[in-house]
Amino acid sequence: LEHVISGMDSRMSDYGDAIVEAINTIESYLELGPPTFPERTSDFMQRYGYVVMFAFLAIAITVWGEAQEKHRRIWLIEEGTKLSKADKVIAQMRQKEYGINSCPICLEDFCPSGSKDEIA
């Protein structure tokens, strides 16, 4: 119906001809039957295409930002749990000092042969 009305706007100087043309256009649309899927899709995109694109872009940016934030949090946690070189040296010295040869959690030996020389 909007197509018929927009076609009438250009002929508004002669009302009679515009109405006759509108009736003929409506008759031809009725003979063609309901719009096909591509026609409906094209009409929808002409009306709401910018809104759909804006919504898609907003969702994509949000998802990307959340993924980046999750990756950054994981990286910060991993970096926070790593020992610095000085802390590693101190831990190795304490390991030798206290004579720790096995894991306090699983009780397995650190060195398969069990020699203290290999601990370092």
VOTORLO-404279 format. One line per 4 residues: number of its first residue (from 1); their letters; for each residue x, y, z of C-alpha. Coordinates in Angstrom, 1 decimal, m for minus. Last residue first. Layout:
NUM) a) X,Y,Z ~ ...
! end
This chain:
120) aied) 67.9,m27.4,42.0 ~ 67.2,m31.0,43.2 ~ 69.4,m33.3,41.2 ~ 72.1,m33.4,43.9
116) ksgs) 69.6,m34.6,46.5 ~ 69.5,m38.1,45.0 ~ 66.1,m39.8,44.9 ~ 66.5,m41.5,41.6
112) pcfd) 63.1,m40.3,40.3 ~ 63.7,m36.8,41.6 ~ 60.7,m34.9,43.0 ~ 59.5,m37.9,44.9
108) elci) 55.8,m38.5,45.1 ~ 53.9,m37.6,48.3 ~ 50.8,m36.3,46.4 ~ 50.4,m33.1,48.3
104) pcsn) 53.6,m32.6,50.2 ~ 55.6,m33.4,47.0 ~ 58.8,m35.3,47.9 ~ 62.4,m34.6,48.5
100) igye) 62.2,m31.6,50.8 ~ 65.5,m31.2,52.6 ~ 64.6,m28.1,54.6 ~ 67.6,m26.1,53.4
96) kqrm) 67.6,m27.6,49.8 ~ 63.9,m26.6,49.4 ~ 64.5,m23.3,51.1 ~ 67.3,m22.5,48.6
92) qaiv) 65.0,m23.6,45.7 ~ 62.2,m21.4,47.0 ~ 64.6,m18.4,47.4 ~ 65.9,m18.8,43.9
88) kdak) 62.3,m19.1,42.5 ~ 61.3,m15.9,44.4 ~ 64.2,m14.0,42.9 ~ 63.3,m15.2,39.4
84) slkt) 59.7,m14.1,39.9 ~ 57.1,m16.8,40.8 ~ 54.1,m17.1,38.6 ~ 50.6,m16.9,40.3
80) geei) 50.0,m13.3,39.4 ~ 50.9,m13.8,35.8 ~ 48.3,m16.6,35.5 ~ 45.7,m14.5,37.2
76) lwir) 46.5,m11.5,35.0 ~ 46.3,m13.6,31.8 ~ 42.9,m15.1,32.9 ~ 41.6,m11.6,33.6
72) rhke) 42.8,m10.3,30.2 ~ 41.3,m13.2,28.3 ~ 37.9,m12.6,30.1 ~ 38.1,m8.9,29.3
68) qaeg) 38.9,m9.6,25.6 ~ 36.0,m12.1,25.3 ~ 33.7,m9.5,27.0 ~ 34.8,m6.8,24.6
64) wvti) 34.2,m9.1,21.5 ~ 30.7,m10.0,22.7 ~ 29.9,m6.4,23.3 ~ 31.3,m5.2,19.9
60) aial) 29.3,m8.0,18.1 ~ 26.1,m7.1,20.0 ~ 26.4,m3.4,19.1 ~ 27.2,m4.2,15.5
56) fafm) 24.2,m6.5,15.2 ~ 21.9,m3.9,16.8 ~ 23.2,m1.2,14.5 ~ 22.8,m3.4,11.4
52) vvyg) 19.3,m4.3,12.4 ~ 18.4,m0.7,13.0 ~ 19.9,0.4,9.7 ~ 18.0,m2.3,7.8
48) yrqm) 14.6,m1.6,9.4 ~ 12.5,m0.2,6.5 ~ 14.6,m1.1,3.4 ~ 15.6,m4.4,5.1
44) fdst) 12.0,m5.3,5.8 ~ 11.0,m4.5,2.2 ~ 13.8,m6.6,0.8 ~ 12.9,m9.5,3.1
40) repf) 9.2,m9.3,2.1 ~ 10.1,m9.2,m1.6 ~ 12.6,m12.1,m1.1 ~ 9.9,m14.1,0.7
36) tppg) 7.3,m13.6,m2.0 ~ 4.6,m11.0,m1.7 ~ 1.0,m12.1,m1.6 ~ m0.8,m12.5,m5.0
32) lely) 0.2,m11.1,m8.4 ~ m3.5,m10.4,m9.2 ~ m3.9,m8.3,m6.0 ~ m0.8,m6.3,m6.9
28) seit) m2.1,m5.6,m10.4 ~ m5.5,m4.5,m8.9 ~ m3.7,m2.2,m6.4 ~ m1.7,m0.6,m9.3
24) niae) m4.9,m0.1,m11.3 ~ m6.7,1.5,m8.3 ~ m3.7,3.8,m7.7 ~ m3.6,4.8,m11.4
20) viad) m7.3,5.7,m11.3 ~ m6.8,7.7,m8.0 ~ m3.8,9.6,m9.5 ~ m5.7,10.3,m12.7
16) gyds) m8.6,11.9,m10.8 ~ m6.4,13.8,m8.5 ~ m4.3,15.6,m11.2 ~ m1.7,17.8,m9.5
12) mrsd) m1.0,14.9,m7.0 ~ 0.7,12.8,m9.6 ~ 4.1,12.3,m7.9 ~ 2.5,11.6,m4.6
8) mgsi) 0.4,8.8,m6.1 ~ 3.3,6.5,m6.6 ~ 4.2,6.9,m2.9 ~ 0.6,5.9,m2.1
4) vhel) 0.8,2.8,m4.2 ~ 4.2,1.8,m2.8 ~ 2.9,2.3,0.7 ~ 0.0,0.0,0.0
! end
